Amino acid sequence: MKVVLFCGGYGMRMRDGASDLPKPMVSVGPRPLLWHVMRYYAHFGHTDFVLCLGHGARHIKDFFLQYSETVSNDFVLHGGHVEMLSTDLESWRITFVHTGLDTPIGERLRRVREHVAGEEMFLANYADVLTDAPLDDQIAQFREADATASLLAVPPQAAFHCVQLGEQCRVNEIVGVNTMPLWENGGYFVLRPEVLDHLPENGDLVGDACAELAKRGELMAYPYRGFWQSADTVKERAALEASYQSGHRPWMLWDQRGERTPLQALISAEVS
């Protein structure tokens, strides 16, 4: 199944003003966010990628054109020759498509329409969110339904509290927003090509196409309360990096060897 990744945005809330690095290329551990997202899909057997490029496209192209398998795989060096014991990209097919600098997500999808034509369904992602959600289950649920699109739904991630007011502005209750019966778009989509028929020129995937499909009863959600973490801000990216360095990497379903207990992580940090 093809995977369309939107990786051409500016990422203004993560920009330091000194670099044109696109948000999906910000590192978590030794590899960029984009690589982590792609490894997630590859773990479930989906290795045919379409990258919707825009801002900072050269960084993404250079990363893959100069890719070093030895950074994240075991290998044997013998007589000056490298023998890989495992690989990341050997079976991957990656299509690089420049979809514009200031292009909305929906229009980026429209501009790669030919690459998903003829598919029964395809996957899509913002390329800046990590999760350990069971993708196979989301696909299976969608495959059996009469729907055009499905999105991963996660609890609100904000840390603020909601205040319920009564008479004379007396507060009746204070609750964390993430405990309320609310859901937000988690950024992992399963789509049928018909979704493109609901995308206007320069439109938005969620605000236009998904909103229209919701009115028609053709939009599904896959609710998930497990690990989900965006990297939309510097703070969120720092949280992912801290999690990676501590050895707590639940999104890395492809390699749980890196999972360490807090004690092991502490010992490692003190030794280094």
C-alpha positions in Angstrom: 0.0 0.0 0.0 1.4 3.4 -0.9 2.2 6.0 1.7 1.9 9.7 0.9 4.0 11.9 3.3 3.5 15.6 3.5 6.9 17.0 4.2 7.1 20.3 2.5 5.8 22.8 5.2 7.8 25.5 6.8 7.3 24.3 10.4 7.2 27.9 11.7 6.6 26.9 15.4 9.9 24.9 15.3 12.0 27.3 13.3 15.0 29.0 14.9 15.3 31.5 12.1 18.7 30.3 11.2 18.0 27.2 9.2 15.8 26.2 6.3 15.6 22.6 7.6 12.0 21.3 7.1 10.3 20.1 10.2 10.3 16.4 9.2 14.1 16.5 9.0 14.5 17.6 12.7 16.4 14.8 14.4 15.1 12.4 17.1 18.2 10.5 18.1 20.5 10.0 15.1 17.7 10.1 12.5 15.1 12.6 11.4 11.4 12.5 12.3 10.7 11.5 8.7 12.8 8.4 9.0 11.0 7.4 12.2 7.6 7.8 10.5 8.8 5.8 7.4 10.2 3.0 9.6 6.8 2.8 11.4 5.1 2.2 8.1 7.7 -0.2 6.9 7.2 -2.2 10.1 3.7 -2.9 8.9 4.9 -3.8 5.4 4.2 -0.5 3.6 7.4 0.5 1.9 6.2 2.4 -1.3 6.5 6.1 -0.3 5.5 9.3 -2.1 7.2 12.3 -0.6 5.4 15.6 -1.1 8.3 18.0 -1.1 8.4 21.8 -0.7 10.3 23.9 1.7 13.8 22.5 2.3 13.4 19.8 -0.3 17.2 19.5 -0.8 17.7 18.4 2.8 15.3 15.5 2.3 16.8 14.5 -1.1 20.4 14.7 0.2 19.5 12.6 3.3 18.4 9.7 1.2 20.9 10.1 -1.7 23.7 10.1 0.9 22.1 7.6 3.2 24.4 5.6 5.5 23.0 2.3 6.6 25.7 1.9 9.2 24.2 4.6 11.4 21.2 2.5 12.5 22.2 -1.1 11.5 24.7 -3.7 12.7 27.5 -4.5 10.3 30.8 -6.3 9.9 33.9 -4.5 8.7 36.4 -6.9 7.2 39.4 -6.1 5.0 38.0 -2.6 4.4 34.7 -4.0 3.2 31.4 -3.4 5.0 29.0 -6.4 5.3 25.6 -5.2 6.5 23.8 -7.5 9.0 20.5 -5.6 8.5 19.3 -2.7 6.4 16.7 0.0 6.6 16.0 1.0 3.0 16.9 -1.9 0.8 13.3 -2.8 0.0 11.9 0.8 0.0 10.7 2.6 -3.1 10.7 6.4 -2.6 9.1 8.8 -5.1 10.2 12.4 -4.6 7.7 15.0 -5.9 8.1 18.8 -5.5 4.6 20.0 -4.7 5.3 23.7 -4.1 6.6 25.9 -1.4 3.4 27.5 0.0 1.0 24.7 -1.0 -1.8 23.5 1.4 -1.9 19.9 2.4 -4.9 19.1 0.2 -3.3 20.6 -2.9 -0.1 18.7 -2.2 -2.2 15.5 -2.3 -3.9 16.7 -5.5 -0.4 17.1 -7.1 0.6 13.5 -6.5 -2.8 12.2 -7.7 -1.2 10.2 -10.5 1.0 8.3 -8.0 -2.0 6.9 -6.2 -4.3 6.4 -9.2 -5.6 2.8 -9.4 -5.0 2.1 -5.8 -7.8 0.5 -3.8 -6.6 2.7 -0.8 -3.5 4.4 0.3 -2.0 5.9 3.5 -1.1 9.5 4.3 0.7 11.3 7.1 2.0 14.7 8.1 5.4 13.2 8.8 5.9 14.9 12.1 3.9 12.7 14.5 5.0 9.5 16.1 2.8 6.7 17.6 2.7 3.0 18.3 -0.9 2.7 17.2 -1.8 -0.7 15.5 -1.9 0.4 11.9 -3.1 -3.0 10.7 -6.2 -2.7 12.9 -7.0 0.8 11.5 -6.7 -0.5 7.9 -8.8 -3.6 8.6 -11.6 -1.5 10.2 -11.6 0.8 7.2 -11.4 -1.9 4.6 -14.6 -3.5 6.0 -16.5 -0.2 6.1 -18.3 1.8 3.4 -16.2 4.9 3.9 -13.9 7.1 1.9 -11.4 8.2 4.6 -10.3 7.3 8.1 -8.2 9.2 10.5 -6.5 8.3 13.8 -8.3 10.0 16.6 -6.4 10.8 19.8 -7.3 12.6 23.1 -6.5 16.4 23.2 -2.8 16.8 24.1 -3.0 20.2 25.8 -2.1 20.3 29.4 -4.5 23.0 30.5 -7.7 22.5 32.5 -11.3 23.2 31.6 -13.5 25.0 34.1 -17.2 24.3 34.3 -19.2 27.3 35.5 -22.5 27.3 37.4 -24.7 30.1 38.8 -23.0 33.4 39.7 -19.9 32.2 38.0 -19.2 29.6 40.7 -16.8 26.9 39.5 -18.5 23.5 39.7 -15.7 21.4 38.4 -12.1 21.5 37.0 -11.0 18.7 34.6 -8.0 18.1 32.5 -8.9 18.6 28.8 -7.3 15.2 28.0 -9.8 13.4 30.3 -12.8 14.8 28.5 -14.8 12.9 25.9 -13.1 14.8 23.1 -10.8 13.6 20.2 -8.5 15.4 17.8 -7.0 14.5 14.5 -3.9 12.3 15.0 -2.6 12.7 11.5 -2.5 9.1 10.4 -4.9 8.6 7.4 -6.2 5.7 5.4 -7.8 7.0 2.2 -9.5 5.8 -0.9 -8.6 7.7 -4.1 -12.2 9.1 -4.2 -11.1 11.5 -1.5 -9.5 13.5 -4.2 -12.9 14.2 -5.7 -13.7 16.2 -2.6 -10.6 18.3 -2.6 -11.0 21.8 -4.2 -8.0 23.5 -5.8 -5.6 24.8 -3.1 -7.9 23.1 -0.5 -7.2 21.4 2.8 -7.4 17.7 3.4 -9.1 17.9 6.8 -10.9 21.3 6.6 -12.3 20.7 3.1 -12.3 17.0 2.1 -12.7 15.4 5.5 -15.3 17.9 6.6 -17.3 17.2 3.4 -17.0 13.5 3.9 -18.1 13.8 7.5 -21.3 15.5 6.3 -21.9 12.5 4.0 -21.2 9.9 6.7 -18.1 8.7 4.8 -15.4 9.6 7.3 -14.3 7.2 10.0 -12.1 7.5 13.0 -9.9 5.0 14.8 -9.8 6.1 18.5 -6.5 5.4 20.2 -5.4 6.3 23.7 -1.9 4.8 23.5 1.4 6.5 22.7 1.0 9.5 20.4 3.4 12.5 20.3 3.5 15.3 17.8 6.6 17.4 17.2 4.8 20.6 16.3 6.8 22.8 18.7 10.3 23.0 20.0 9.0 21.8 23.4 7.3 18.7 21.9 10.4 17.8 19.8 12.6 18.1 23.0 10.2 15.7 24.8 10.6 13.2 22.0 14.4 13.6 22.1 14.4 13.1 25.9 12.3 10.0 25.6 14.6 8.6 23.0 17.7 9.3 25.0 16.2 7.7 28.1 15.6 4.5 26.2 11.8 4.9 26.2 10.9 4.6 22.5 7.4 3.1 22.2 7.0 4.3 18.6 10.0 2.2 17.5 8.0 -1.0 17.0 10.6 -2.2 14.5 13.4 -2.4 17.1 12.5 -2.9 20.8 16.1 -3.8 21.6 16.6 -0.1 22.4 14.1 -0.2 25.2 15.9 0.4 28.6 14.7 0.6 32.1 15.0 4.0 33.9 17.9 2.6 36.0 19.8 1.5 32.8 19.2 4.9 31.3 20.5 6.6 34.4 23.7 4.4 34.4 24.3 5.1 30.7 23.9 8.8 31.2 26.4 8.9 34.2 28.9 6.8 32.3 28.8 9.1 29.2 
